Amino acid sequence: MTRRETKIVATLGPASSDPALLEKMIRAGVSVVRLNFSHGKAQDHIDRARLVREAAKRAGREVGIMADLQGPKIRVGKFAEGKVQLTTGQKFLLDATRTELGDVNAVGLDYKELPRDVKAGDVLLLNDGLITMQVDSVKGEAVLCTVTMGGELSNNKGINKKGGGLTAPALTAKDMEDIKTAMSFQADYVAVSFPQNATDMEMARQLCNVAAAEHNHKPHLIAKIERAEAIPRLEEILRASDSIMVARGDLAIEVGNAAVPALQKRMIKMAHEMDKTVITATHMMESMINNPMPTRAEVSDVANAVLDGSDAVMTSAETAAGKFPLETVVEMAAICLAAEAAEEVKLDADFSGKSFTRIDQSIAMGALFTAYHLGAKAIVALTDSGSTALWMSRHRIHIPIYALTPKVSTQRKLTLYRNVSPLLMDTSADRDTALADAEKHLKDRGIVKTGDIYVITCGEPMGAPGGTNMLKICKVS
């Protein structure tokens, strides 16, 4: 079987919660399972996390678990008949004080701050941008609008402001409780919805670390880039995060559909340059919610995300609520493989004009360069924290990288890194024993055979984090 480099993040939901089906999805290529905290109670997520761990064990591999926080929900209230039909040109009132159910003229607001966040002339987009309204005036707690594009508006649909500017904090009281739930089962990744700046991510990290301290656990943090305000602050958000998600749904509503493809490329490039991982998400295989095959446009979308350099591509409703969750994963894996086969290796250009001040980073880059020019079968990193494997994974090389780590927590975090296969191995022995064990690990799995060359990095003394200081070229005897 050809080895795929790009990872697949699959959202778990009613359609994929059967244990046997989930095991098949993991075998078919799911590396990280996303638990969407916008739906379900705390116990539901605890039960699903256990389901994932058990399915992964049966499949004979570790997968990462991502807890995706709901974030602020900027929504309209409910309607007396569940929905209304709005017509272009009509007046419509968004009223933060309204307690009765809505009708064709007005509706209450779940988000009470809206009257302070908007002014006359602003454009509001409702129901994922399918309905648009222009603000005529704000009077007290009421926002009077003219509908500029009509349509059906139903209970609790979302509100976005064109160009951004809604002040809702990224972390709500619900998110803070959900972080505690996620840390109770040691989620490997926590995705923060709607961060506007580095402070939002730093606060989330502090909350995660406090909640996970009793488990001696520290999750990696993913910033979901979905607000217009986040774009000028990308660099500071990246510095405060371990990963970003190109969350194209809400982002497209705020900045406009046409701006998103170029932003996607920019975000992925910046993440690589800053040694962060990146997930491309939203509507990737949307038609497979109801159809067994993707559209050609969706195939191109997934392939372009791979060619842009995404570490992972993500499913949402396709696997959470769709009719073909397993088929979606199979199709996505095939598209990733085909796109990777078309990629060019530009390793020499990547290194041109670069200087490395850290010993461990220099060793990682040396391993890539050496393996590429020697035609090595594999690159092996004996790693405690996973940093060496992360640096290596930022460059396209098409030589498989195997991260051998003694920590299950590190192994699970590494499931998101492109072109990295994390394996569990005790690396606390003396150097020669550890190197011999590493080669046996590779031979037993059929990764290398007699006569093959591979490159290995480790640190002396063994087991000291951040201590990678040795590069060795080995030939299998």
N, C-alpha and C positions, 0 to 999 in steps of 0.2 A: 504494500500500500504506500502511495506517495505521501510524504510528510507535508502537512499544511502548516504555514507559518502564521497566518492571520488567525486570531482567536475569535470565537463566536460567543457573544453574551446573549442568553435566552431568558426572556421574562417568563416566570412561572405564574400560572393561573389555573382556573378551573379546567381548561382544555389539556393541561400538561401535568396535572397533579396525580395521575395514576402512576404508582411506583414502577410498574413494568415499562410504561411508555417513557417515563423520565429516564430510566436506565438506558433505553434504546437511544434517546436523544443525546445522552452523554457519550455513548459509544459512537454515535454518528458525528460528533464533533463539538458539542457544547463544552466550553472551558470554564465559563463563569455563569452562575444562575442569578438572575436579578429578582429580588423580592420587592414588589411595588407597595410601599407603605401608604399609598393613596387609598388602598382597598384593604379591608379586613381588620380584625382586632389583633391585639398583641399575641394572644395564644395561637391564632392562625399562622402568624409568621414563625413562631417558635416551632410549631408542628411542621411547617413547610421546610424549615432549615434542617430539621431532623430527617425529613423525607429525602432531601438533597444529599445529605451525608451518607445515608444508607444506600441510596441508589448509586452514588459514586463508588462506594466500597464494593458493591456487587459488580460494578463495571471495571473495577481494578485500577482506578485512578483517582487522584484528588481533583476537585473542582473548587473554584473560588465562589464565595457567596457575597453578593452585593446587596446591601440594604439601601434602597432608593427612597429618600425622605420625601414626604409630600410637599413640603414648603408652603408658602402662603397661597391660599386659594382665593383668587380675586374673581368672585362670581356674582351673578344675579341671584335673587331668591327664587321662590317657587310660584307657579301660576295656579289659579283656581282649577283650570282644566288641564294642567300639566304642560300646556304649550299654547303659544299664540302665533298668528300669522301677521308679520309686520309688512307694510307696503312702503315702497320708496316714496319719500316726500312727506310722510306722516310725522307728527310730533310724538315723542315718547319720553316718559319721565322715569329716571332712575332715582329712587327715593330711599335714603339711608334710614329714615325714621318709620317707613311704612311697615306695619305689622300684619295687615291683611294680605291675602294671596293676590298675586298680580293678575292683570287683565291686558287687553290690547292697547291700553293707554299708559300703563305704569306698572312698575314692579319694584319690590324691595331689593336691598343689597346685603349680601353676606359680608362684603368688604365695606365697612362703615367709613373708611378714610377717603373714599373716592371723591367726594365733594371738595376736599382740600388738595387733591392731587391734580385736578383738571381746571381748565379755564375756557372761556369762549373761544371757539376756533379749533380746539383740539379734536382729533379724530379717535373714536373708540371702535375697537374691533371685537365683536362678540362671536361666540361659538366658532373658535378657530378661524376667525376672519371671514366667515361666510356672511355675516351681517355687519354693516358699518353704519356708524352714526356720527354726526358732527355736533359738538357741544354748542348750544346757542347761548346758554347762561347758567350760572350757578347761584341758587338762592338758598342760603342756609344749608340744609342737609339734602337739598334736591338738585339734581342735574337735569336740566331740560335740553333735549336733543331733537335733531331732525334726522330721520332715517335716510341715509344716502344709498344704501343697498339693502333691500328688504329680504325677507325669508322667514323660515320657521324658527322661533326662539322657544326653547323648552327649559324646564327646571334646572337651576344651578349651572347654567352654561358660563364659561369663562369670559372675562373681560380683559382685553389688552389695550394699551394706549400706543398709538402709532408713534414711533420714535422713542418709546420708553418714558420713564418718569414717574411710575407708580412707586410709592415709598414703602410698601409692605416689607417688613424685615424678612430676611432669608430664612431665619430659624424661628418657628412658632413654638408655642407651648407644647403642641402635639409632637413636633419634631424632637423636642428635648426628651419627652417620654419615650418616643420611638427609638432614640439613640440608646437609652437604657435597655430596651427590649433587644435591640440588635447586638449590643455588647454582651447580653446574657447568653447568647449562643455564639459569641465571638465571630461576628460577620467580618469578613476579610477586607471588604471595601464598604465605605459609606459614601453615597452620592448625595451631595447637597444641591437642592433645587433653588434656582433663581439667585445665586450669590451676585452681589453687586461689586464687591471689592475684596481685598485680602483679609480684612477684618472679619467678614462673614466666615471665611474658611478657617481663620485662626480660632474663632470662637467655637466652631464645630469641632475642631481638633481637640481643644481643651475639654469640651464636654465628653467627647469619645474617650479620651485618655483617662479622665476621672472615672467614667462609668466602667471602663475595662480594666482598671488598675487591679481589682481583686482577682482577675483572671490572668494577670501578667500579659496582657494583650494590647497591641497598638494597631488599629486598623489603618489602612491607607485611605486617603480622602480623595474623592472625585468631585471636581467642580463642574456642574452642569451649566454650560454657557447658553443661556436662553433669554437674557435680558439685553436690551440695547446698551444699557449703562455698563455692562461687563466688557464690551468690545474695546473701548479705550483703555481699560484697566487689565487687559489680558495678561500682560507680563507680571503684574503684581499678584494676580489671582493664581497664575501658574506657580510662582515662587512659593505660595502658601499651600499648594496642593501637591498631591502625588500624581494626579492624572486629571485630564479634563474630558468632558463628554460634549461633542458637538451635537447639541440637542436642537434639532432643526425645526421642530414644531413651533414652539412659542417664539423662538428666535426669528423665524420667517415672518410671523405675524407682526413683530415689532419693527423689524428692519426692512421688510419686503422680501418676497420670494426671490427676486432676481439677485439680491445681494448675497444670498446664502452660499452658493457654490464657491465663490472667491473667498469668502470668510472661512469656509471649511478648509480650503487649501492653506490659508494663512495660519489658522489655528494649529493644524497638524504640523506644519513646518516649524512654528514657534515651539511647540511641545517637544519636537525632536531636538531642536537646538538647546533647549533647557533641560534635557535628559528627563523628560516626563513622558508618561504613556497617554494615549489618546483613543477614545472610543467614538465612532461615528454612529449616530442613532436617528431613529424616527422615520417611519414610512419606507423602510428599505425594501420590504417584501409585502407591502400592504395588501396587494390583491390576493395573496395567498391566505388571507383570512377566510375567503370563500372559494378559492380556486386551487387546484392541485399543482399548477405551474405558475411561475412569476411572469410578468410582462417583460418584453425586451428592454423597456426603459428601466425597470427595476434591476435587471441583470447588469445593465450598464452602470447604474448607480452604485451597486455593491462593488463592482469591479473598479470603478473610479476611486472609491473610498480606499480600496486596497492599494491601488497605484499611487494615491496621494500619500500613503504611508501610515494608514490607521493601524494601530495595534490590534484593534478588535472592531467588528461590526455587530450591531445589536438588533434583536427582534423585540417587538413590543406586543401588540395585540395578536400578531401572527401566531405566536406560541402560547400566549396567555389565554386567548379566547377563540382562536381560529379553529377551522375544521381540519387543518393539515399541519399540526405542529412538528411532527417528525419530518414530513416531506420538506417543510421550510428549512430545517437545519441541513438536510441532505443537499438541497439545491444551493443553499448559501455556501456550504463547504466546497461544492464543485466549482462555483463561480470564483471563490477565493483562490483555489488551486490554479485555475486557468489564468487568472490575472497575474498571479505570482510568477508563472512560467514566462510571462511576457516582460517582466521587469529587467531593467539594465542594472548591472552592478557598477557603481561609481565610487568605489572605495578610495582609490588614489586621489580623486578630486575632493572627496570628503575631508581627507587629511591635509590637503594642500593649504599651507599657511596657518595650520592649527598648532598650538602648543599646549602641552599638558603639564600642569604643575604638581599634580598628585601622583605619587608612586603607583597606587592601586589603579588609577585611571590610565596611566601610561602603560601598565602591564596589560590591561584590558584591550587597549588599542593595538598594542604590539601583537597580542594573540590574534586579533582579527587580520591584521596585515600579513602576518606570517602564515596563518592558515590559508588565506586566499591565494597567496603566491606559491605556496607549496601544494595546493590542491588537496588539503587535508579533508578527511571524511567527517570529522567532527571537531568542535571546540568544547572543551569541558571546563567549567568553572566550579571549583570547590568554594562554596560561598556560605557565609553565615546569615548575612542580611539581604543578599540578593543584588547588592549594588553593582558588582562586577558584571553580572548577567544583564542588568539594566543598561549599562553603558554599551556593552557589545550589541544589544538588541536595537540600538538607535541607528545602526548602519545596515543597509541591505547587503547581504553577502551570499545568501543561499547556501551557506554551510551550516548545518544544524548546530545549535548551541544547547548544551546540556548543563543545567545547573544542579549540582549535587549539594544538598544542604542537610544538616542534621535536624532542622526545625520544620515541623509540619506547617506552622504558621507562615514561614517563609515560602515553603513549597506552594501553599495555596495562593499567596499574593502573586507569585511568579506566573500563575496561570493566565494572567492578562498580558504578559510581555510577549511581543511579537518574536517569533522564531526561537523561543526559549522553551525547552521541555524540562520541567522541574522534577527531579527524582530525589527520594529520601535516602540519605546515606550518612552513617556516623563518620564524621571527619575529625574526631578528637584524637585519633591514633597518631603515632609518629609519622613523619612525612612519607617515608618509603612504604609503610603499610597502607597509608591512605591512598597513595598513588596506585599501588597494586590492587587495592579494593576497587578503585574507580575504574581501572581497566577491566576488571572482572565484571563489574556492573554493566559496562558497555558491551562486552562479549556475550554475556548471558542474554542480553536483549537483542542481539543480532545487529547492533549499531556499527560495530567494527569487527573485522576478522583478520586473520594472520596476513601480515604484509601491509596493512593499512596504516596510514600516518594520521595521528590526531594531535591536537595542541591542548595542553592543560595548564590552568593557572591555579595557584593556591597561595597561602600565606604561611610564613614561619615566624613564630611558633604556630602550629596548627590550632585552629579553633578560636583565634583572636579576631573579633570583628573589625572590619576596616583594615585588615593587615595583609591584603593580597600584594605580594612582593616577588613572586616567582613565576616564570613562564618556562614550560618544558615542552620540547617537541619529542613525541614518542612514536615508535614503530611497533606495531603489535607483533609479538614473536609467536 
